[in-house]
Amino acid sequence: MDLYIDVPWILQVAEIAGAADPAPDDYGVPVAAVACHRAELLDSPVYAGPYARAAALVHILGRCRWLERSNMAVAAATGVM
């Protein structure tokens, strides 16, 4: 069974895990994280397996600035929820 993440779920996690943050500065980062997480090349997934897909998601959410203070906390929360 493959589990895919979507932008509303990431924003919900950001609301819970990044409670002290105001609204996101850049909504393009979660959109890019979802696109990377679901990426396919020649009808084959770019990231094979759930751990590699989760790592790609967490990497983008943690390294790209889209929240004022809690980028890493929200990225870690998306990896474990």
C-alpha positions in Angstrom: 0.0 0.0 0.0 1.4 3.4 -1.0 0.6 6.4 1.1 0.8 9.8 -0.5 0.9 13.1 1.2 -1.1 16.2 0.1 -0.7 20.0 0.7 -3.8 20.3 3.1 -2.3 17.6 5.3 1.1 19.3 5.4 -0.6 22.6 6.4 -2.6 20.8 9.1 0.6 19.4 10.5 2.2 22.8 10.3 -0.7 24.3 12.3 -0.2 21.7 15.0 3.6 21.3 15.1 4.4 25.0 14.4 1.8 26.5 16.7 3.9 29.6 17.5 4.4 30.4 13.8 2.2 32.8 11.9 0.9 31.8 8.4 3.4 30.3 6.0 5.5 32.8 4.0 5.8 30.6 0.9 3.1 28.1 -0.1 5.2 26.9 -2.9 7.5 24.8 -0.6 4.8 22.4 0.5 3.6 22.1 -3.1 7.1 21.3 -4.2 7.5 18.8 -1.4 4.4 16.9 -2.5 5.5 17.0 -6.1 8.9 15.6 -5.1 7.3 13.0 -2.9 5.2 11.7 -5.8 7.7 12.2 -8.6 7.9 9.6 -11.4 10.3 9.3 -14.3 9.3 7.0 -17.2 6.4 5.6 -15.2 8.7 4.5 -12.4 8.9 6.3 -9.0 12.0 8.4 -8.5 12.1 7.5 -4.8 11.6 3.7 -4.3 9.9 2.9 -1.0 8.3 4.8 1.8 11.5 5.7 3.6 13.1 7.4 0.6 9.8 9.3 -0.2 9.5 10.4 3.4 13.2 11.6 3.4 12.6 13.6 0.3 9.5 15.2 1.8 11.3 16.0 5.1 14.3 17.3 3.3 12.4 19.9 1.3 10.2 21.0 4.2 13.2 21.3 6.6 15.7 23.0 4.3 13.6 25.5 2.4 12.4 28.5 4.4 8.6 28.6 4.3 7.8 29.2 7.9 9.2 31.9 10.1 10.6 29.7 12.9 9.6 26.1 12.9 10.7 24.6 9.5 12.6 21.7 11.1 9.9 21.0 13.7 7.2 20.8 11.1 9.4 18.7 8.7 10.2 16.2 11.5 6.5 16.0 12.4 5.5 15.2 8.8 8.1 12.4 8.8 6.6 10.7 11.9 2.9 11.4 11.7 
